[in-house]
């Protein structure tokens, strides 16, 4: 069988991981361009002619958001377009995940900006002074250095640079963005060291957390760095800094931050998971397996840790250990790990257990009918089913025994006794 079924998208957890998945190549339909205005009627007032040069911004920035498991987006999902030229606007996606920023109008409404309101402080974003001045003058400012930021409860924040000079007459198409779920809610993990954090560091940390919820990474970095400067053993702050560094592809700094979080509190599980993710990304599979194992020592049976250790074992060709760890994750609630069935599929294909691989593929389709890899799984399932049928046909038929000669218990039941 050519290739591996699972194109692993190992993503960081937030509020544990902050790896941003790349935009997929598929294109959405460009928004409809407005029709030309009707000719002015005789006697109608002539509109004023602009004397300043007109800036040709793209008419739209648009795309689509999907979740990795195919479930609907949370109602409070926020998409923000933030540009260095004092332009900021936030919108909510449609029910099908599509979104669009209309750049033809420079003055933004309060209704649009409500999508960027932070519930913790009730403050929304608003157009900045010079932006309003440009709107009032009828001259559109040129938009540059723009970033698309997506925030959804239960999913990893995502930030993507927008090239305002790309695209076509319909605007800039960002394609389809896939959000990955968090493995562990940050709020559910309490750091022992955090109980002794000075109030000043706590305040900086809370400001950083609020900024993370708004996907304002520069401000979050500033506050979190102040928090750890005030209190070096602040494990959650170090962990969040590591996530931010990862989003900026500063892997060395991210590793140092996760390591400091673990040193500050050896029982803080999110930092182990983040570090294991980073080590897998770097191809340090033996280190990743060890780190995930330490997370399981702190919290036995944790599905994300079992999954990460299984993935590291698989990369090391330790297929028996990989299957055991993957089965441990599968026996526990694993709704946020849709890749698990695909990992097990690859493991079983390596050991030529085609029937087991078929079961895992069917489980993935059943549990995640709108999942990211459903199309590929359905396409390849008949091929694996054929291999399973051929393997079963070549296996010798089990010998039958008279009823009286059959054991009263299966070997596994006898072994259990």
C-alpha distance (Angstrom), angle and dihedral (degrees) to the residues before:
residue distance angle dihedral
X1 . . .
X2 3.76 . .
X3 3.77 120.4 .
X4 3.75 130.0 -10.8
X5 3.77 121.8 -70.5
X6 3.76 93.0 -140.3
X7 3.80 117.9 69.4
X8 3.76 91.8 -167.7
X9 3.76 112.6 -137.5
X10 3.76 97.3 -169.3
X11 3.75 102.9 -168.2
X12 3.76 131.5 -176.6
X13 3.80 120.9 -110.8
X14 3.77 126.2 -113.6
X15 2.66 136.2 -144.8
X16 3.78 62.2 27.0
X17 3.81 103.7 15.7
X18 3.81 130.2 37.5
X19 3.81 105.0 -176.9
X20 3.78 108.5 139.7
X21 3.78 115.1 -140.6
X22 3.80 114.9 -132.7
X23 3.75 119.9 -107.1
X24 3.76 111.7 -96.5
X25 3.76 118.6 -118.4
X26 3.79 96.6 -121.1
X27 3.74 116.1 109.6
X28 3.77 128.7 -135.9
X29 3.77 125.0 -143.6
X30 3.79 111.8 -81.3
X31 3.79 114.4 -117.5
X32 3.73 117.1 -99.2
X33 3.76 113.2 -94.6
X34 3.80 116.1 -128.1
X35 3.75 119.2 -100.5
X36 3.77 119.9 -108.0
X37 3.82 114.4 -91.1
X38 3.76 116.7 -103.0
X39 3.83 117.0 -100.8
X40 3.77 114.2 -88.4
X41 3.78 115.2 -97.5
X42 3.78 118.9 -118.6
X43 3.75 110.6 -85.3
X44 3.79 94.0 20.1
X45 3.81 115.4 135.0
X46 3.78 113.7 -94.9
X47 3.85 112.9 -121.2
X48 3.78 116.4 -117.8
X49 3.78 115.7 -95.5
X50 3.82 115.4 -122.3
X51 3.76 112.4 -122.7
X52 3.81 96.4 -167.2
X53 3.79 123.3 79.3
X54 3.81 113.7 -89.2
X55 3.80 115.1 -122.8
X56 3.78 113.0 -137.6
X57 3.78 105.5 -140.4
X58 3.80 118.1 170.7
X59 3.81 109.0 -92.1
X60 3.81 94.6 -128.0
X61 3.78 144.5 13.6
X62 3.77 107.4 -155.7
X63 3.79 144.7 156.9
X64 3.77 144.0 129.6
X65 3.81 135.6 -88.0
X66 3.80 124.0 -148.7
X67 3.79 132.4 174.3
X68 3.77 118.6 -122.7
X69 3.82 91.9 -119.4
X70 3.81 93.6 44.3
X71 3.82 96.3 -116.8
X72 3.79 120.5 138.7
X73 3.78 119.7 -83.6
X74 3.82 117.9 -103.8
X75 3.80 113.4 -96.5
X76 3.81 91.4 -118.4
X77 3.82 94.8 56.6
X78 3.80 108.0 140.1
X79 3.81 128.5 -160.0
X80 3.79 116.7 -166.9
X81 3.79 129.4 -169.2
X82 3.79 108.7 -160.7
X83 3.80 121.5 -179.9
X84 3.78 131.3 -174.6
X85 3.80 90.5 -126.7
X86 3.80 91.0 77.0
X87 3.76 95.8 -91.4
X88 3.80 122.5 131.5
X89 3.76 131.1 162.4
X90 3.79 135.1 160.6
X91 3.79 130.6 -160.2
X92 3.78 138.8 176.9
X93 3.82 119.6 -120.8
X94 3.79 122.6 -114.8
X95 3.81 120.2 -104.9
X96 3.81 90.4 -92.7
X97 3.81 91.1 51.5
X98 3.81 98.6 -105.1
X99 3.80 119.1 137.7
X100 3.78 136.8 -178.6
X101 3.79 137.9 -171.9
X102 3.79 113.7 -153.7
X103 3.80 106.6 -146.3
X104 3.78 96.2 178.5
X105 3.80 91.3 88.6
X106 3.77 118.4 54.7
X107 3.79 98.0 -167.5
X108 3.82 108.9 80.5
X109 3.78 124.6 -154.0
X110 3.79 125.8 -124.6
X111 3.80 88.9 -121.5
X112 3.80 91.3 62.7
X113 3.77 92.9 44.9
X114 3.82 92.1 54.1
X115 3.79 88.0 79.3
X116 3.81 88.7 72.7
X117 3.79 96.7 49.3
X118 3.78 113.4 128.1
X119 3.83 106.8 -136.7
X120 3.80 91.6 -149.2
X121 3.77 95.7 64.1
X122 3.81 104.4 15.1
X123 3.78 93.1 -131.3
X124 3.76 118.9 135.5
X125 3.75 130.5 -164.8
X126 3.78 120.3 -101.3
X127 3.78 136.0 -172.9
X128 3.79 111.7 -85.1
X129 3.80 122.8 -117.5
X130 3.81 101.7 -97.7
X131 3.78 88.5 45.3
X132 3.78 90.1 59.5
X133 3.77 91.2 45.3
X134 3.78 90.4 55.4
X135 3.77 90.6 48.8
X136 3.78 92.4 50.8
X137 3.79 91.2 49.8
X138 3.81 92.0 52.8
X139 3.80 92.5 -120.4
X140 3.80 118.1 120.7
X141 3.80 115.3 -138.3
X142 3.78 116.0 -127.6
X143 3.79 109.7 -105.3
X144 3.79 117.3 -136.9
X145 3.80 141.0 156.6
X146 3.80 91.1 30.1
X147 3.78 125.7 173.9
X148 3.78 129.5 -163.8
X149 3.79 111.7 -143.8
X150 3.80 123.3 -171.8
X151 3.78 124.2 -167.1
X152 3.82 125.5 -178.9
X153 3.82 127.8 163.8
X154 3.78 110.4 -106.2
X155 3.80 94.0 16.9
X156 3.76 133.7 91.9
X157 3.82 113.9 -96.6
X158 3.78 115.0 -112.8
X159 3.79 131.8 -155.1
X160 3.82 123.4 -172.7
X161 3.81 131.2 177.9
X162 3.81 114.2 -121.8
X163 3.80 116.6 -146.2
X164 3.80 100.8 -148.1
X165 3.81 90.9 -167.9
X166 3.79 93.8 59.3
X167 3.78 128.2 78.9
X168 3.76 130.0 55.0
X169 3.80 140.0 -93.9
X170 3.81 89.5 -58.6
X171 3.78 93.0 57.8
X172 3.79 136.5 -108.6
X173 3.79 112.9 -30.8
X174 3.80 111.7 -154.2
X175 3.81 91.4 -172.2
X176 3.80 120.0 -146.2
X177 3.79 119.2 -27.2
X178 3.81 116.7 -157.4
X179 3.81 117.2 -151.9
X180 3.78 118.8 -151.6
X181 3.79 121.0 -148.8
X182 3.74 125.6 -118.4
X183 3.77 116.3 -106.4
X184 3.80 95.5 -148.9
X185 3.75 130.3 17.4
X186 3.79 108.2 -119.2
X187 3.80 91.5 -142.1
X188 3.83 90.1 60.4
X189 3.80 92.4 59.1
X190 3.80 115.6 78.1
X191 3.77 118.9 -166.0
X192 3.79 115.0 -142.9
X193 3.80 90.2 -144.8
X194 3.79 90.2 52.2
X195 3.78 90.0 69.3
X196 3.82 89.0 70.3
X197 3.80 97.7 44.4
X198 3.83 113.9 132.2
X199 3.80 115.2 -114.2
X200 3.79 92.9 -114.4
X201 3.81 91.7 57.1
X202 3.81 90.6 44.3
X203 3.80 91.0 55.3
X204 3.80 92.1 50.3
X205 3.79 90.0 48.2
X206 3.81 92.5 51.9
X207 3.79 90.4 49.9
X208 3.79 88.9 51.2
X209 3.82 91.0 49.6
X210 3.80 90.9 51.0
X211 3.80 89.9 50.5
X212 3.81 90.5 50.2
X213 3.79 90.6 54.1
X214 3.80 87.1 53.7
X215 3.81 90.4 45.2
X216 3.81 88.8 -122.2
X217 3.79 94.6 146.5
X218 3.83 99.8 172.5
X219 3.80 92.4 54.8
X220 3.81 91.5 42.0
X221 3.80 90.1 52.8
X222 3.80 91.1 51.1
X223 3.80 94.2 52.0
X224 3.80 96.0 41.6
X225 3.79 92.3 49.5
X226 3.81 88.5 52.1
X227 3.81 88.9 49.8
X228 3.81 94.4 55.2
X229 3.80 90.6 41.9
X230 3.80 88.1 58.2
X231 3.81 93.3 42.9
X232 3.79 118.1 17.2
X233 3.82 94.7 -168.2
X234 3.80 94.7 60.9
X235 3.82 99.2 126.4
X236 3.86 99.6 -176.4
X237 3.81 90.9 49.1
X238 3.81 91.9 51.0
X239 3.79 89.5 47.3
X240 3.81 93.2 51.9
X241 3.79 90.6 47.3
X242 3.78 88.7 53.6
X243 3.79 90.5 53.3
X244 3.79 90.9 51.2
X245 3.81 92.4 48.4
X246 3.80 88.5 51.6
X247 3.79 91.2 53.7
X248 3.81 87.3 55.6
X249 3.84 91.1 47.7
X250 3.80 90.7 -114.2
X251 3.79 91.9 139.9
X252 3.79 97.2 164.6
X253 3.80 92.5 53.8
X254 3.80 89.9 44.6
X255 3.79 91.7 54.0
X256 3.78 91.1 49.3
X257 3.82 90.9 50.2
X258 3.82 93.5 50.4
X259 3.80 90.5 46.6
X260 3.83 90.6 51.7
X261 3.81 89.8 49.5
X262 3.82 90.2 54.3
X263 3.82 91.3 45.3
X264 3.80 89.6 51.5
X265 3.80 93.2 49.8
X266 3.81 119.4 8.6
X267 3.80 89.8 -166.6
X268 3.81 96.4 57.4
X269 3.81 102.0 111.8
X270 3.85 101.2 -171.1
X271 3.80 91.5 65.3
X272 3.82 91.1 54.5
X273 3.80 91.2 51.1
X274 3.78 92.6 47.9
X275 3.79 92.2 48.3
X276 3.81 91.8 48.3
X277 3.81 89.6 51.0
X278 3.78 90.9 50.8
X279 3.81 92.1 47.9
X280 3.81 90.9 51.9
X281 3.79 89.9 50.1
X282 3.81 88.6 52.5
X283 3.80 92.9 48.3
X284 3.81 92.3 -112.4
X285 3.79 92.4 135.9
X286 3.80 98.7 159.6
X287 3.81 90.6 51.8
X288 3.81 90.4 46.3
X289 3.81 92.1 52.7
X290 3.80 90.0 50.2
X291 3.81 93.1 48.0
X292 3.81 93.0 48.1
X293 3.79 88.5 48.3
X294 3.80 89.9 55.7
X295 3.80 89.3 52.7
X296 3.81 88.8 53.3
X297 3.79 89.9 49.6
X298 3.80 88.4 57.5
X299 3.80 95.2 41.3
X300 3.83 111.7 17.1
X301 3.78 116.9 -149.9
X302 3.81 95.1 19.3
X303 3.84 103.2 157.6
X304 3.84 98.0 -146.4
X305 3.80 91.3 51.4
X306 3.81 91.6 47.9
X307 3.80 89.8 48.7
X308 3.80 93.4 50.2
X309 3.79 92.7 47.7
X310 3.82 89.5 48.3
X311 3.79 91.1 51.2
X312 3.81 92.1 49.1
X313 3.82 90.2 48.7
X314 3.80 90.3 49.7
X315 3.79 90.9 52.8
X316 3.81 88.1 51.2
X317 3.85 90.6 51.3
X318 3.80 90.3 -115.5
X319 3.78 91.5 138.0
X320 3.82 98.8 166.2
X321 3.81 92.1 53.2
X322 3.80 90.5 42.3
X323 3.81 92.1 54.3
X324 3.79 92.6 46.8
X325 3.81 92.8 52.3
X326 3.80 92.4 43.4
X327 3.82 90.4 51.0
X328 3.82 88.9 51.4
X329 3.79 89.2 55.1
X330 3.80 91.8 44.8
X331 3.80 93.0 54.1
X332 3.81 90.6 57.0
X333 3.82 126.9 61.8
X334 3.81 104.3 -70.4
X335 3.81 104.8 166.0
X336 3.80 90.9 130.1
X337 3.80 94.0 53.1
X338 3.82 106.1 67.0
X339 3.83 89.9 160.1
X340 3.82 90.7 66.9
X341 3.82 96.0 84.5
X342 3.78 90.2 46.9
X343 3.78 91.9 51.1
X344 3.80 89.9 51.1
X345 3.80 88.6 48.7
X346 3.79 91.3 56.3
X347 3.80 91.9 45.6
X348 3.81 92.2 51.5
X349 3.79 92.4 45.9
X350 3.80 89.0 55.3
X351 3.80 89.9 53.8
X352 3.85 90.9 43.4
X353 3.81 92.9 -117.5
X354 3.79 92.3 144.3
X355 3.81 95.5 165.6
X356 3.80 90.3 54.6
X357 3.79 90.4 47.6
X358 3.81 89.9 53.1
X359 3.80 90.0 52.8
X360 3.80 91.9 51.5
X361 3.80 92.2 48.7
X362 3.80 90.7 49.7
X363 3.80 90.4 48.4
X364 3.81 90.7 53.0
X365 3.81 92.5 51.5
X366 3.81 91.3 46.4
X367 3.81 96.8 47.2
X368 3.81 96.8 38.3
X369 3.84 106.6 30.2
X370 3.79 90.5 164.6
X371 3.79 95.8 37.3
X372 3.76 124.1 140.5
X373 3.81 95.1 -108.6
X374 3.81 99.8 38.1
X375 3.80 93.6 106.4
X376 3.79 93.2 52.5
X377 3.80 92.9 44.1
X378 3.81 92.6 51.5
X379 3.79 90.6 47.9
X380 3.80 94.3 52.5
X381 3.80 98.4 35.9
X382 3.86 94.9 86.3
X383 3.81 89.8 53.6
X384 3.80 92.4 53.0
X385 3.82 91.2 44.0
X386 3.80 88.5 54.9
X387 3.81 91.2 51.2
X388 3.81 89.6 49.1
X389 3.80 91.8 50.7
X390 3.81 92.0 49.0
X391 3.80 91.5 48.7
X392 3.81 91.7 49.7
X393 3.81 91.5 48.6
X394 3.81 91.0 53.8
X395 3.81 93.8 49.0
X396 3.83 114.3 96.9
X397 3.78 113.7 -107.1
X398 3.81 113.4 -107.2
X399 3.80 113.9 -103.9
X400 3.77 114.8 -112.4
X401 3.79 121.5 -132.8
X402 3.77 132.1 -160.3
X403 3.76 112.6 -91.1
X404 3.80 92.3 -112.9
X405 3.81 91.7 52.4
X406 3.76 95.7 51.0
X407 3.82 116.9 103.2
X408 3.77 114.6 -108.3
X409 3.81 91.1 -132.6
X410 3.77 136.1 36.6
X411 3.81 117.6 -109.3
X412 3.79 90.1 -110.0
X413 3.81 90.5 53.8
X414 3.80 91.4 48.6
X415 3.79 89.9 48.5
X416 3.78 90.1 50.7
X417 3.79 89.0 57.0
